[in-house]
Amino acid sequence: MRDVVVVGGGLAGFRFVQTLREAGYDGAVTVVADEEHLPYDRPPLSKQLLAGTFTEAQCALPGEAPDVTWRLGRRAVRLDRERRAVVLDDGSVVAYDGLLIATGRRARQWEGAVPAAGVHTLRGLADTAAFRADIGPGARVVIIGAGFIGCEVAATLRKEDVDVTIVDVAEHPMPVMGPEIGSRAARIHESEGVRFRLGRGVEAIEGDGRVTGVRLTDGELLEATVVLVAVGSTPNSEWFADAGLAMDRGVVLCDAACAVLDDQGAVVPEIFAAGDIAAWPHRHADGAACIEHWSNARDMADLAARNLLLPVGERAPLASVPTFWSDQYNVKIKSAGFLRAVDTWTIVEEDPDRPSLLAEGHRNGELVGAVAFNMNRSIIGYQRSLAALAPA
């Protein structure tokens, strides 16, 4: 193997290249990335970068990716498996012996009409800069979506006394954590001045030229000078959608070793995928699991790089426990496990004054996940316990 191509310039692509070099690969590496920036960390976008406590340079991913040909500002438009080549948007062709698909996802856009100014999404450095620049004195911000991005942005803005309302059709924020934890998170936000409109949809984003408000499905009109649409993401998979690979809801399916499957279910030994563009077998998922967490992108990329250099029969399976974290006000939220599988949440420890919390998630009586507020050591213990429960 002499030519490895990575399509995607985020965390997964960067870690893959680093691990590939650490594993002894000394051939050519080309990274194709649609942004003009070298790889950077996305978690600060809704927190430190938005708050102005980080510069864009401080968001750069740590470490080096040696001896790489960077094709920045270029998009892959087609995967030609027969020729083992990736076609780029400028018509150039990059040939590969080994390929990593790591194009990730983009922010889902609002499906209805929107005013020309004042409506934003948040996924990249430019998004954060544009959103930040739009928030002037007396701004009234409406966030559509009470997931982690929406809640983190709300926490960041409230520290600067910006007026914030969050709208979501869900009955509680960060729904993946369940109603018991979500209701407690809502109280933390409300104590900091955030207003919620939960269990309600959005009828329209209003304004002639510039946004002026958000109309809810119950008729209420929320005044707004700025709107953030934080309603999830869309896989960047169009460029390989007709390449004969196995797909599920827009993401590519992999085996347990992170090698891509074709549309007949056979392993494509020279193509791997990592991050939130990929789904892989998880024992607690009903089918393959696509996990949109930083740690999963890192772990898949590390494993994919090592497995690419091995014969198919010697490749190791992905065995890491999914984790995530979120900083909101003085609360550090951490989790371990596959939270979407939980059918019952139990609060096992709580101190509302701190505030701290520890909750276990079970499915059919089996521990499958845990969430902690300001109890970092406890969640590390659950991560170890969940790893020990995994089949060998």
Secondary structure, 3 states (H helix, E strand, C coil): CCEEEEECCCHHHHHHHHHHHHCCCCCEEEEEECCCCCCECCHHHHCHHHHCCCCCHHHECCCCCCCCEEEECCCEEEEECCCCEEEECCCCEEECCEEEECCCEEECCCCCCCCCECEECCCCHHHHHHHHHHCCCCCEEEEECCCHHHHHHHHHHHCCCCEEEEEECCCCCCHHHHHHHHHHHHHHHHHCCCEEEECCCEEEEECCCECCEEEECCCCEEECCEEEECCCEEECCHHHCCCCECEECCEEEECCCCEEEECCCCEEEEEEECCCCEEEECCCCCCEECCCCHHHHHHHHHHHHHHHCCCHHHCCCCCCCCEEEEEECCEEEEEEECHHHCCEEEEEEEECCCCEEEEEEEECCEEEEEEEECCHHHHHHHHHHHHHHCCC
